[in-house]
């Protein structure tokens, strides 16, 4: 069994207007202490994993998420990667992704990241339009994205993802089309398209509540999604997840393109991952767990070094055992996000000792009748209509 590792870097230069992630602005002086704590956690979890599994924990994907991981210097990344190599066995060719903000990259940092084994960059482009980036409170312009991709290519990166957001207030179908086409012109290997969700507690939510900014139109957002699906298909991208597309290549597997994000596939296939850092979530050894979200509390807990058993560290704040029924429901909800792969009966039967058809006969038939799901007796997948109404389909398996 191979694991994935998620490392959370909870710092940003400023908060974007829509952001409800676990991230903090104006805390730059905390970063060195935080990274020391993170290196401690890497060491502790790796050591406990070695004892629990009787071998150094094998890891095939690493994901630095945030926050803005690219606020870190190349030297700071090097220290973290060195700690990872000491504590875990990174099985080659390990996929190592770094989330990046366009105005935090330069050629020397990118060259250093590439040289130390980072294989994939995920750049938060979000839009090509200055007005939309302003509304989102982003601190970059689209020229910064263009420059970042050029620098990434110069540094040797051949796997670049661009994130875009649609369904924005004031955004029309045409401005969305301009954004997506602008991103496609940069020839990214991968695109993630997310519908804007206005989360309580964010400045954007307050503006919408006060009537200062219009709420997004869900019907228009659905039109944007359908147009993007067709446009990306025609542009040589394979959709493999509800929100994710990978550029097609000659050696694609039928159910998962070669350029799909292996780290995120681990989540959607309901396979184990270890969460490291403040607020990070993990799933391993039958537990879902999360670390304390506050960087201050996280640092204090790692300093105290209370004993903890694998997969937990002293920073764990919540934990919940995953019984077989819950594991089955989660397998369905996450697996159905995979639009090509879906949930296959052989793997399901092998894992849970019951066939998919026997376990969910009624649900599969009803969702098929509603046009949300295709089921051929071997594999269940969302239909294009099911992708738009995915939550309704997922609820059937709870
Ligand atoms: S850069 Fe990302 S994590 Fe940071 S505030 Fe903006 S949306 Fe949130």
Boltz pocket constraint, residues with backbone or C-beta under 6 A from the ligand:
constraints:
  - pocket:
      binder: B
      contacts: [[A, 11], [A, 12], [A, 14], [A, 15], [A, 16], [A, 19], [A, 20], [A, 21], [A, 23], [A, 66], [A, 67], [A, 68], [A, 101], [A, 124]]
      max_distance: 6.0
